[in-house]
Amino acid sequence: MNQLKELFQKNREWAAAIVKEQPDFFEQLSQQQAPEYLWIGCSDARVPASEILGLMPGELFVHRNVANVVVHTDFNCLSVIQFAVEVLKVKHVIVCGHYGCGGVKAAVLDEKHGLIDSWLQHIKDVQNKHTGFLCELENENRLHNYMCELNVIEQMTNVCRTNTILDAWKRGQPLSVHGWIYGLNDGLLRNLSECFSRPEDVQPNHQTAVTEIKKRVSASVQKDRAARETGNQANELEKLNNDDSSSEQNSQP
Ligand code: ZN
């Protein structure tokens, strides 16, 4: 008995709608796969790669894992990158994180969930690397979201350190690596860095992207401090006013 028959029904409706629009769509799709883009994103169900880019199936080659991490010992991810670059000859590799990422949050807050903790240690490594300026942030949500951004920068840099990408650049294959972040609350993508299109781009563009985030972290810290001081002054003023009124009350017979 098919317990998920509603999903099969939805699938039939989806296929029929596409055929109605373009009768030879599936025939064409089955004969070729020539995507220009490799997407490395988070497994989060709220970030469906081709939908948010408005692309059709076949236009995007996709790899997803928890918190869009690129690790040099992950043969799954490395194989996807190798196949995409060397066989499909994609022109762009996009590492896309998202604000509010549960994987990044678990790492930042040191939440324990079992096996996945080891995977998320890679995010913790990113946090430790940038702890010099991140440690000034007191607001947990801000820390979480800046970490989502920094994670993208570090993972796109990891992509550029793979032999597949370095070899492609060496033989002159046109290939750019991009770092983007997606907002769950507005559905919009934001670019976090100049793309990396040559080995010489990696270090300076990485540095520039991190410096940009560092500046925004610093502005957030200043803003929080100013708000706290204003709050403290308001409290002191209120306390003084209360003291005055209570002494006036006390002076009454
Ligand atoms: Zn996520």
Residues whose N, C-alpha, C, O or C-beta is under 5 A from the ligand:
A	BS01	ZN	C42 D44 A67 C101 G102 G103
